[in-house]
Amino acid sequence: MPKVTNSEPVQKPYPEFPLTRHPRGRWCKKVRGKLHYFGSLADPKAALDLWLKERDELLAGRIPDRTAGERLSVKGAIDAFLTAKEQHADADQVTRRHFEDLRAIGKLLADQLGRTRPIDSLTPQVFGELRAVLSKHYGPTALLRTMICIRSVFRFAKENKLIQTAVEYGTMFALPTKKEMRLQRASYVPMAPGRLALAAGMGIIPGRAVLFAAMRRRVDRPRPSIHSRPKRRFNTLVQTKTALQIG
């Protein structure tokens, strides 16, 4: 199937085609003031079939159940989650960068767990192995953010009745503790500006990280002790004020 990009002009198959081309590369239609998506621009027939299938439900103000009669897969849950978040991004409820981060995490989740794997077959052991893989590539801060996003995908599926029972993560998929976060901050060693710029030029770290690291760079300066602060001479002030009053 040919890949369609935003730079390629995509025309409707015929003038009466009910769907509209979205800049994100998908067919869409606004129903009752809300934008709904119906598949890739590369397959207008599948998008039209989906629209005809869900048209009555959407016009009645109901959310169609796209998983009726089948087991929800990991890809299905991720797609439903990203579709809702993309609508939030279009409505400026979340930033576009936040949505792109969620999509990257969704791709990572699908690659690790398997796109066609049913959600009801996921066990705590699977999530424990997933956390072990993530721990090799992320520090505690990035790991915490990634795991929260992963939990949000399955919580979205449960709250919107895409699955009947909540996903059980087990104790091996626990979030990083405050102690781990504190130890990471304590072990942080700022990189010198010259080495930071050299690493950015070599492609070891992104260029925008230079600014962030420079802003976070801490200079070790001894904090003044309470006992080293100059003492206030209240007696001198009182004597001076008294002397002025007497004179």
Secondary structure, DSSP 8 states (H G I E B T S, - for coil): -----TTS----SSTT---EEETTTEEEEEETTEEEEEEETT-HHHHHHHHHHHHHHHHTT----TTTTS--BHHHHHHHHHHHHHHHHHTTSS-HHHHHHHHHHHHHHHHHH-TT-BGGG--HHHHHHHHHHHHHH--HHHHHHHHHHHHHHHHHHHHTTSSSS-----GGG----HHHHHHHHHT-----HHHHHHHHHTTSS-THHHHHHHHH---------TTTS----HHHHHHHHHHHHH-
